[in-house]
């Protein structure tokens, strides 16, 4: 190539992704109780519910840019004293980057964490018992995003113990303080 010849435009190729080698579901279980409308610790501008929604959005964003993004699925449960909303399991690559995940968008109420965990557990079992789970190693992580207030903590603890009996399911929690 001589110095006067125009250079070809470089081709921009997306980041390579691996083919599906496992299936991992996240079940985001977000607290929409009245106490989640209080300001989150460290900020006067964002409620705990909005902070939980932002955390979930950022998690999904990180999963979407992973080379293993084809392996990840997400479901969502928003609860207070009842389940206010449940989104079915879907591939993270199909989730809109501009979705709102603030759990209070479906209303607020008292706090019954067990209520949210029950629905999350059912979504996890549906995912793990799907015929596709027989083809690839599959697991589920129930991620509870809450400020920890609960009207029935004994019920929640008993349910969490029952869920943990299934080695395919992990329960994790993120605490949002005032």
TAVENGI-V251681 format. One line per field, one symbol per residue. ss: DSSP state (~ for helix, > for strand, _ for the rest). phi: phi as a letter, one per 20 degrees, with the letter a starting at -180 (. if undefined). burial: # if it has 24 or more other C-alpha atoms within 12 Angstrom, else .. Layout:
ss: ???
phi: ???
burial: ???
This chain:
ss: ______________________>>>>>>>>>__~~~~_>_______>~~~~~~~~~~~~~~~~~____~~~>>>>>>>>___>>>>>>>>>~~~________~~~~______~~~~~~~~~~~~~~~~__~~~~___>>>>>>>>>______~~~~~~~~~~~_____>>>>>>>___
phi: .efeffefffeedfffdeffcbccdddfddfdfgffefffgnbedcffffffffgfgfffgfffeffdgfedcbcccdccebfeabdffbfffeeffdfedffffdocafccggfffgfffffffgffefgfffecgcbccededbenfbfcfffffffffffffefedddccdedee
burial: ......................################.#......###########.##..##...##########################.#.....######.##################.##.........#############.....#..##..#....####..#.##.
